[in-house]
Amino acid sequence: MARFILLLLLCIFLARIFWRSVDAFIEGATGRPRARGAPQRGVSMVRDPVCGTFVLPERAVTLVNGRSRVFFCSEACRDKYRARTA
């Protein structure tokens, strides 16, 4: 049984090496890198001034402070910020 499992793992490993080699060959032949998992363009994020957490502006809790908007990760951080600036 253990021999079968080791043989199966070896076959999976060799198949993975084979497909990576084929993929690299095709990428080199075409001259274009293939898109892999990670997005090509970064996402703009803002930093919470209280705890330092980075948040997407669309999901952040906001507070208008004069002419600027301040972004927070949660309502608790927003309340702490209000208490400090008051």
C-alpha positions as CSV (number, residue, x, y, z in Angstrom):
1,M,0.0,0.0,0.0
2,A,2.8,2.4,0.9
3,R,4.6,1.6,-2.3
4,F,1.4,2.5,-4.3
5,I,1.1,5.8,-2.5
6,L,4.8,6.7,-3.2
7,L,4.4,5.7,-6.9
8,L,1.3,7.8,-7.2
9,L,3.1,10.8,-5.6
10,L,6.0,10.3,-8.0
11,C,3.7,10.3,-11.0
12,I,2.0,13.5,-9.9
13,F,5.3,15.1,-9.4
14,L,6.6,14.1,-12.8
15,A,3.3,15.2,-14.5
16,R,3.6,18.6,-12.8
17,I,7.2,19.0,-14.0
18,F,6.2,17.9,-17.6
19,W,3.3,20.5,-17.7
20,R,5.5,23.3,-16.4
21,S,8.1,22.5,-19.0
22,V,5.4,22.5,-21.8
23,D,4.0,25.8,-20.4
24,A,7.4,27.4,-20.3
25,F,8.1,26.2,-23.9
26,I,4.8,27.7,-25.2
27,E,5.4,30.9,-23.3
28,G,8.9,31.2,-24.8
29,A,7.7,30.4,-28.3
30,T,4.9,33.0,-28.3
31,G,6.9,35.7,-26.5
32,R,3.9,36.5,-24.3
33,P,3.8,35.7,-20.6
34,R,0.6,33.9,-19.5
35,A,-1.6,35.5,-16.9
36,R,-1.2,33.7,-13.6
37,G,-3.5,34.1,-10.5
38,A,-2.3,37.6,-9.3
39,P,-3.8,40.7,-11.0
40,Q,-1.5,42.7,-13.2
41,R,-2.7,46.1,-11.9
42,G,-2.5,47.0,-8.2
43,V,-5.5,48.2,-6.2
44,S,-5.4,51.5,-4.5
45,M,-5.8,51.2,-0.7
46,V,-6.0,53.7,2.1
47,R,-4.5,53.4,5.6
48,D,-6.5,53.7,8.8
49,P,-4.8,56.4,10.9
50,V,-5.7,54.7,14.2
51,C,-4.6,51.1,13.8
52,G,-2.6,51.3,10.5
53,T,-4.7,48.7,8.7
54,F,-4.9,49.1,4.9
55,V,-8.5,49.1,3.6
56,L,-10.2,49.4,0.3
57,P,-11.8,52.8,0.0
58,E,-15.1,51.3,-1.1
59,R,-15.3,49.2,2.0
60,A,-13.9,51.7,4.5
61,V,-15.9,53.6,7.1
62,T,-15.4,57.3,6.3
63,L,-15.3,60.6,8.1
64,V,-15.3,64.0,6.4
65,N,-12.7,66.1,8.2
66,G,-12.9,69.6,6.8
67,R,-12.1,69.2,3.1
68,S,-10.6,65.8,3.3
69,R,-12.0,62.3,3.9
70,V,-10.5,60.0,6.5
71,F,-10.8,56.3,6.0
72,F,-11.2,53.7,8.8
73,C,-11.3,49.9,9.0
74,S,-14.1,49.9,11.5
75,E,-16.5,52.1,13.4
76,A,-14.5,51.5,16.6
77,C,-11.4,53.1,15.0
78,R,-13.5,56.0,13.7
79,D,-14.8,56.6,17.2
80,K,-11.3,56.5,18.7
81,Y,-10.2,59.0,16.1
82,R,-13.1,61.3,16.9
83,A,-12.3,61.1,20.6
84,R,-8.6,62.0,20.0
85,T,-9.4,65.0,17.8
86,A,-12.2,66.4,19.9
